[in-house]
Amino acid sequence: MVYHIFAKIFRMSEKVTPYKGSNLDKKQQVTQMFDTISNEYDGLNRVISLGIDVKWRKKVVALITKQHPKNVLDIATGTGDLAIQLAAKTHAEITGVDISEGMLEVGRKKVAQKGLNNKITLMVGDSENLPFESNSFDAVTVAFGIRNFEDLEKGLSEILRVLKPNGTFVILETSVPTKNPYKMGYSFYTKNILPNIGRLFSKDRSAYAYLSESASKFPYGEALNNILRQIGFNNVEAMPQTFGVATIYKASK
């Protein structure tokens, strides 16, 4: 209970938004941000992550395929990278939801180009108010989207609600290395290099500064594990990737 209260206070005090001084709430700002950068997102994401994000997604897919799901919900699906990989490696029907129509528009073109319209459905959806009945999905995934939730606990509670009993929940999210020299290198890269790449190549200069800042202040590792347990998830496990710059979390209902 003490941790639960502390974690909630921490998230409230460390709330990061894309556009400081905006009258819009975080959800509206995030929607606006991703709509703005949707056409450039995939290319810049490969550059910023040095392409390693593709490898991380493959590990998420491997965890899901072991469960042999019939249907998978991919939340914050963005341009559909993870949804496409899931469709290619499983026999499941994939539903991707995102609050940004701009990102989904890019994703639908990619899905059509790969001939996966019969396996993937991409739709506008709010992670904190999912338009699905309880116990609907065998598996739920979120890749690089959970830190954009306006209310983390509400979003996680909704995921728990729509996940079937014994279903699998997998998160892929940025995290902070805990050991030097990786910790120092990560700090230098995210504070100095990443925002500058965004400024040079993006029409929305605030977006990549936000993505960097939100990554550094979002709870990770055992902190996020404990939040997942408080929500009601079981068998929670964190698996750091590439010296801890990202972490894969696996849990069940």
C-alpha positions as CSV (number, residue, x, y, z in Angstrom):
1,M,0.0,0.0,0.0
2,V,2.8,2.4,0.9
3,Y,4.5,1.7,-2.5
4,H,1.2,2.2,-4.3
5,I,0.7,5.6,-2.8
6,F,4.3,6.6,-3.4
7,A,4.2,5.4,-7.1
8,K,1.0,7.4,-7.7
9,I,2.6,10.5,-6.2
10,F,5.7,10.0,-8.2
11,R,3.8,9.7,-11.5
12,M,1.8,12.8,-10.7
13,S,4.8,14.9,-9.8
14,E,6.9,13.6,-12.8
15,K,4.1,14.0,-15.4
16,V,5.7,14.9,-18.7
17,T,3.8,16.3,-21.7
18,P,4.9,17.1,-25.3
19,Y,4.0,20.8,-25.3
20,K,4.8,22.7,-22.2
21,G,2.3,25.5,-21.6
22,S,-0.4,24.0,-23.7
23,N,-4.0,24.1,-22.5
24,L,-4.6,20.6,-23.8
25,D,-4.4,17.5,-21.5
26,K,-1.6,15.0,-22.1
27,K,-3.8,12.6,-24.1
28,Q,-4.7,15.4,-26.5
29,Q,-1.1,16.6,-26.7
30,V,0.1,13.1,-27.5
31,T,-2.5,12.7,-30.2
32,Q,-1.5,16.0,-31.8
33,M,2.2,15.1,-31.5
34,F,1.9,11.7,-33.2
35,D,-0.4,13.0,-35.9
36,T,2.2,15.6,-36.7
37,I,5.2,13.3,-36.9
38,S,3.4,10.2,-38.3
39,N,5.0,10.3,-41.8
40,E,8.5,10.7,-40.4
41,Y,8.2,8.4,-37.4
42,D,9.3,5.1,-38.8
43,G,12.5,6.4,-40.4
44,L,13.5,8.6,-37.5
45,N,12.8,5.7,-35.0
46,R,15.2,3.4,-36.9
47,V,17.9,6.1,-36.8
48,I,17.4,7.0,-33.1
49,S,17.3,3.4,-31.9
50,L,20.1,2.4,-34.4
51,G,17.7,-0.2,-35.6
52,I,17.8,-2.3,-32.4
53,D,14.0,-1.7,-31.8
54,V,13.3,-4.3,-34.6
55,K,15.2,-6.9,-32.6
56,W,13.3,-6.1,-29.4
57,R,10.0,-6.4,-31.2
58,K,11.0,-9.9,-32.4
59,K,11.5,-11.0,-28.8
60,V,8.0,-9.7,-28.0
61,V,6.6,-11.7,-30.9
62,A,8.5,-14.8,-29.7
63,L,6.9,-14.5,-26.3
64,I,3.5,-14.2,-27.7
65,T,3.8,-17.0,-30.3
66,K,4.6,-19.5,-27.5
67,Q,1.1,-18.9,-26.2
68,H,-0.5,-19.8,-29.5
69,P,-3.1,-17.0,-29.3
70,K,-6.2,-16.8,-31.5
71,N,-6.5,-13.1,-31.1
72,V,-4.1,-10.3,-30.0
73,L,-4.7,-6.7,-29.1
74,D,-1.8,-4.4,-29.8
75,I,-2.3,-1.1,-27.9
76,A,-0.6,2.1,-29.0
77,T,0.0,0.2,-32.3
78,G,1.2,3.4,-34.0
79,T,2.2,2.6,-37.6
80,G,1.6,-1.1,-37.0
81,D,5.2,-2.5,-36.8
82,L,4.5,-4.9,-34.0
83,A,1.0,-5.8,-35.3
84,I,2.6,-6.7,-38.7
85,Q,5.3,-8.9,-37.0
86,L,2.7,-10.6,-34.9
87,A,0.5,-11.3,-38.0
88,A,3.5,-12.8,-39.9
89,K,4.5,-15.2,-37.1
90,T,1.1,-16.3,-35.6
91,H,-2.2,-17.5,-36.9
92,A,-4.0,-14.9,-34.7
93,E,-6.3,-12.1,-35.6
94,I,-4.5,-8.9,-34.7
95,T,-6.4,-5.8,-33.6
96,G,-4.3,-2.6,-33.3
97,V,-5.6,0.5,-31.5
98,D,-4.1,4.0,-31.3
99,I,-5.3,7.5,-30.5
100,S,-3.5,8.9,-33.5
101,E,-5.3,8.6,-36.8
102,G,-2.2,10.0,-38.5
103,M,-0.1,7.0,-37.3
104,L,-2.9,4.6,-38.2
105,E,-3.1,5.9,-41.7
106,V,0.5,5.1,-42.2
107,G,0.0,1.7,-40.6
108,R,-2.9,0.8,-42.9
109,K,-0.8,1.5,-46.0
110,K,1.9,-0.8,-44.6
111,V,-0.6,-3.5,-43.8
112,A,-2.1,-3.3,-47.3
113,Q,1.3,-3.4,-48.9
114,K,2.1,-6.7,-47.1
115,G,-1.3,-8.2,-48.0
116,L,-2.4,-8.5,-44.3
117,N,-5.7,-6.8,-44.4
118,N,-7.4,-10.1,-43.6
119,K,-5.4,-10.6,-40.4
120,I,-4.9,-7.0,-39.1
121,T,-7.5,-4.4,-38.1
122,L,-6.3,-1.0,-37.1
123,M,-8.7,1.4,-35.4
124,V,-8.8,4.5,-33.3
125,G,-9.0,3.6,-29.7
126,D,-8.3,5.0,-26.2
127,S,-6.2,2.7,-24.0
128,E,-8.0,4.0,-20.9
129,N,-11.5,3.3,-22.3
130,L,-11.1,0.3,-24.6
131,P,-14.1,-0.5,-26.8
132,F,-14.1,-4.2,-26.2
133,E,-15.9,-6.6,-23.8
134,S,-14.1,-8.0,-20.8
135,N,-12.1,-11.2,-21.3
136,S,-11.8,-10.7,-25.1
137,F,-8.2,-11.3,-26.0
138,D,-5.7,-14.1,-25.5
139,A,-2.8,-11.7,-25.5
140,V,-2.2,-7.9,-25.3
141,T,0.9,-6.1,-26.3
142,V,2.1,-2.5,-25.9
143,A,5.4,-1.4,-27.6
144,F,6.8,2.0,-26.7
145,G,3.4,3.4,-25.8
146,I,2.7,2.8,-22.2
147,R,4.6,5.8,-21.0
148,N,2.2,8.0,-23.1
149,F,-0.8,6.9,-21.1
150,E,-2.4,9.9,-19.4
151,D,-3.5,7.7,-16.4
152,L,-1.2,4.7,-16.2
153,E,-3.2,2.8,-13.6
154,K,-6.5,3.2,-15.6
155,G,-4.8,2.1,-18.8
156,L,-3.4,-1.0,-17.1
157,S,-6.7,-1.8,-15.5
158,E,-8.4,-1.7,-18.9
159,I,-5.8,-4.0,-20.3
160,L,-6.4,-6.5,-17.4
161,R,-10.2,-6.2,-18.0
162,V,-10.1,-7.1,-21.7
163,L,-7.4,-9.9,-21.3
164,K,-8.8,-13.4,-20.9
165,P,-8.0,-15.4,-17.8
166,N,-4.5,-17.0,-18.2
167,G,-3.9,-14.5,-21.1
168,T,-0.5,-13.0,-21.6
169,F,0.4,-9.3,-21.4
170,V,3.7,-8.1,-22.8
171,I,5.1,-4.6,-22.7
172,L,8.2,-3.3,-24.6
173,E,9.3,0.1,-23.2
174,T,12.4,2.2,-22.8
175,S,14.2,2.1,-19.5
176,V,17.4,3.5,-18.0
177,P,20.6,1.5,-17.6
178,T,21.5,1.1,-13.9
179,K,25.2,0.4,-14.3
180,N,28.0,2.6,-15.7
181,P,29.3,3.2,-18.3
182,Y,26.0,2.4,-19.9
183,K,24.1,4.7,-17.6
184,M,26.3,7.6,-18.4
185,G,26.3,6.9,-22.1
186,Y,22.5,6.6,-22.1
187,S,22.1,9.9,-20.2
188,F,24.4,11.7,-22.7
189,Y,22.6,10.2,-25.7
190,T,19.1,11.0,-24.6
191,K,19.8,14.5,-23.3
192,N,22.1,15.7,-26.0
193,I,22.0,13.6,-29.2
194,L,18.4,12.4,-29.4
195,P,16.7,15.8,-29.1
196,N,19.1,17.3,-31.6
197,I,18.3,14.5,-34.2
198,G,14.6,15.4,-33.7
199,R,15.3,19.1,-34.2
200,L,17.3,18.5,-37.4
201,F,14.9,16.0,-39.1
202,S,11.5,16.6,-37.6
203,K,9.0,19.4,-38.2
204,D,7.9,19.0,-34.6
205,R,10.9,19.9,-32.5
206,S,9.1,19.3,-29.2
207,A,8.2,15.7,-30.0
208,Y,11.6,14.1,-29.7
209,A,12.5,16.2,-26.6
210,Y,9.3,14.8,-25.0
211,L,10.1,11.2,-26.1
212,S,13.5,11.6,-24.5
213,E,12.3,13.2,-21.3
214,S,9.3,10.8,-20.8
215,A,11.6,7.8,-21.2
216,S,13.9,9.0,-18.4
217,K,11.1,9.7,-15.9
218,F,8.8,6.7,-16.5
219,P,9.0,4.0,-13.8
220,Y,10.9,0.9,-15.0
221,G,12.2,-2.4,-13.8
222,E,10.9,-3.4,-10.4
223,A,9.0,-0.1,-10.0
224,L,6.8,-1.0,-13.0
225,N,6.6,-4.7,-11.9
226,N,5.1,-3.5,-8.6
227,I,2.6,-1.3,-10.3
228,L,1.5,-4.3,-12.5
229,R,1.1,-6.4,-9.4
230,Q,-0.9,-3.7,-7.7
231,I,-3.3,-3.6,-10.7
232,G,-3.8,-7.4,-10.4
233,F,-1.4,-9.0,-12.9
234,N,0.3,-12.2,-12.0
235,N,3.7,-13.8,-12.9
236,V,5.2,-10.4,-13.5
237,E,8.7,-10.5,-15.0
238,A,11.1,-7.8,-16.3
239,M,13.7,-8.6,-18.9
240,P,16.2,-5.8,-19.6
241,Q,17.4,-5.5,-23.2
242,T,20.7,-4.1,-24.6
243,F,22.3,-3.0,-21.3
244,G,19.0,-1.8,-19.9
245,V,18.0,0.8,-22.5
246,A,14.8,-1.0,-23.0
247,T,12.9,-3.6,-21.0
248,I,10.4,-6.3,-21.9
249,Y,7.8,-7.0,-19.2
250,K,5.7,-10.2,-19.2
251,A,2.6,-10.8,-17.0
252,S,-0.5,-12.8,-17.0
253,K,-4.1,-12.6,-15.8
